[in-house]
Amino acid sequence: MEPIYFKDAGIIDDADYSRTEKFNKQKTEKLVLLYNDILGIIEPDAKREGLKDTPLRVAKSIQYFTQGYNLDPKKMLATATFNEDYKQMVLVKDIEIYSLCEHHMIPFYGKAHIAYIPNGKITGLSKIARIADAYARRLQVQERLTMQIRDCIQESLNPMGVAVVIEAHHLCMMMRGVQKQNSVTTTSAFTGIFLSETKTREEFIHLIGTKLH
């Protein structure tokens, strides 16, 4: 089902500004009905003014939070792949990520550090951040997210190695459950030279922990 464009009339800053967003009309209508039902179950006064447009807002928000299902990360890399004889580490670190835990649909957020060692091909640096977003904007677990980013780069560029580390705070641990406010979950995934050569892996770990700016 193709997404359609329509003007978001709910956000107008001045006469010269309006925002156009992309949503699927049929999907939005179905979600509005469902969120109306949810509000009716959990809120004693679901018809009050502050909740009047909440089902529509949430219907659009959840589509934005899960827009990664409509994106193909491998195609993203393919649009910006270049031949280059560079064989040293390329590292993009501190990439902000925001995702939804698939177990409770509660957010987790943090930073991804992604490196690869080219083997004749490089990609645009912004594409590294974009593929992280494309996989994060889905219902996820951090472990899978880490491996999906790694595998996408490995399969698309065929580098000598890929390294991915993600550090994240999970609101399902902070707001409910054990309610541990300062816990951080770290996951890692490596291929190629990052697995076989300890010095290369240690260099990566050192660089992501070093403030160079």
Secondary structure, 3 states (H helix, E strand, C coil): CCCEEEECCCCCCCCCCCCEEEECHHHHHHHHHHHHHHHHHHCCCCCCHHHCCHHHHHHHHHHHHCHHHHCCHHHHHHCCEEECCCCCCEEEEEEEEEEEECCCCCEEEEEEEEEEECCCEEECHHHHHHHHHHHHCCEECHHHHHHHHHHHHHHHHCCCEEEEEEEEEEHHHHCCCCCCCCCCEEEEEECCHHHHCHHHHHHHHHHHCCCCC
